[in-house]
Amino acid sequence: MVHFDIPKHYTTSPSSLTGTPHLTINREATQDLDSSNAFEGPEKLLEVWFSPSPTNLPERTAPAGLKNVPAETWKEMLDLVNCKVLSTVESEHVDAYLLSESSMFVFPHKLILKTCGTTTLLRGLPRILEIAGAVAGFPHVVGDLKAGIATAATPYRVFYSRKNFLFPEQQKGPHRSWRDEVKSLDRLFRGGSAYMIGKMNGEHWYLYLTEPNMILTPPATPDPTETQTRYLDVPAVQAEKFCRGSDGVSQQDETLEILMTDLGQENAKQFYLGHASAVAEGRFFQRAREARKEARQHLGSLADFGVGFADVKDVAHSSDAYDIFSNTCSESGEFATSAEEQPFPEELATEGHALGTVVSENSGLAEVYPVSKYPDARIDAYLFTPCGFSANGVIPAPHGQCATHYFTVHVTPEPNCSYASFETNVPCRQTGRETAEIVEQMVHIFKPGRFSVTLFETKHTITDETDADADAVVEAKILERRKATVGSRMDNIKGYRRAERIVHDLEGYDLVFRYYESWDWEGGEPRLGETY
């Protein structure tokens, strides 16, 4: 029995095994989406931690922490941000929300919200703090409506970052300038630090972060001082530090972000609905032809066993039989007649998750963390009209490890504002692949004229002097050699010149920012367009 139709509740799971993350599609939110105008691809990225780890939640916190919050509550918060939920992948350790403008990931102990376009991400932050305290049960300041003080959980740590905008004049609310964004964050948090990394007159990246166990700014007595943005251009050699944790096991927390502009035109075509539909149509009819050929071969094998064509014909006319030849159409050539044509599925000709899956597979994005190694991995992809692409990946750790990671991809392919981003927290040690391999794979898929790479990694420190023994020294040297090798590979991405490398030593983290231009780049100076 051969079926080519797309089920009404189609999902993109590469695995049907028990325990595979579950996908829910919000079909109402997917109506009337359109990305035909010049679009601000570079995202605003917010990461709010309420605890250092999912296994160390504060007392009285709901057992699942933030994952205990109902989806409807998050959707109401996203209304403040001006984006909608398209679909959700739920798993044991993280819930991944694919949004009309990018993505949200909810872990028990932290929330990651990434939005593009003219969304007002920071307007949702006070509500996130309120939800974490009032619904998830994290330690919080109880609100006083008469005094105008809202309930707010005290975060363990907060990170906010973004690339310089392409169209800053189109932004709304606190996102009209980096200075306004910093002011908005300072109203909530005391002692935050703001940075601009990269050239002031070139491509650059902004970062705001708080120290661990920070405190909220009291609403009645805001800090009158304004956090000053620091401009970082730190020599790389000053930040290479390698040692191990006090428990002998490094706590892996790393986030890799690749931000690409000026995409190759042929590569960008993959993310247009017309191109994706043509690919899907070709595959659809090819599968039909292959099914017809397989059926003919099968009929031939029946003849070898003495089953005549008349016998098969009689079976074909019985009420319980299915005519496999009806799964073809006139494009199958001699294998079909007009009366036997099967219509091309509507789901493969219109925007949505089905075509999102086609693009994910055809472009090579599905092979970043392949099903062969991650059988329970789940990719939730969506293709917009007339172009544009978003995908979330939920990646359970292999070999029964108790962890689930994510990756997310967003593409704006129009020539006047072409942009693509890739972000993941899958540890390199888990994949057995170096950071440079992931970067090279992304560059191969998109062929950007320019791109930047930021890598956040937890700092490995020796907390007890007694730990600084011979074994620690040996391990430190091994890590030093490994990082030197990784750095060398990152400096030599084929087809590109590394124009910048900035390393910064942050509280608990090492940050490395790299900026590349293709050797044949002819696009002139980077677009600035915003005040500092």
URNOR-V577803 format. One record per helix or strand of 3 or more residues. SS is the DSSP state (helix for helix, strand for strand). FROM is the first residue (numbers start at 1). LEN is the number of residues. If there is no record, write none. Layout:
# URNOR-V577803
ss = <SS & SS>
from = <FROM & FROM>
len = <LEN & LEN>
This chain:
# URNOR-V577803
ss = <strand & strand & helix & helix & strand & strand & strand & strand & helix & strand & helix & helix & helix & strand & strand & helix & strand & helix & strand & helix & helix & helix & helix & helix & helix & helix & helix & helix & strand & strand & strand & helix & strand & helix & helix & strand & helix & helix & strand & strand>
from = <22 & 44 & 65 & 71 & 85 & 94 & 102 & 110 & 121 & 157 & 168 & 173 & 178 & 193 & 204 & 219 & 229 & 236 & 254 & 265 & 273 & 309 & 324 & 330 & 338 & 346 & 353 & 365 & 378 & 389 & 404 & 415 & 419 & 428 & 435 & 450 & 465 & 470 & 496 & 509>
len = <4 & 6 & 4 & 11 & 6 & 6 & 6 & 6 & 14 & 7 & 3 & 4 & 9 & 6 & 6 & 3 & 4 & 4 & 8 & 7 & 32 & 8 & 4 & 6 & 3 & 3 & 11 & 3 & 6 & 8 & 9 & 3 & 6 & 4 & 12 & 9 & 3 & 21 & 11 & 10>
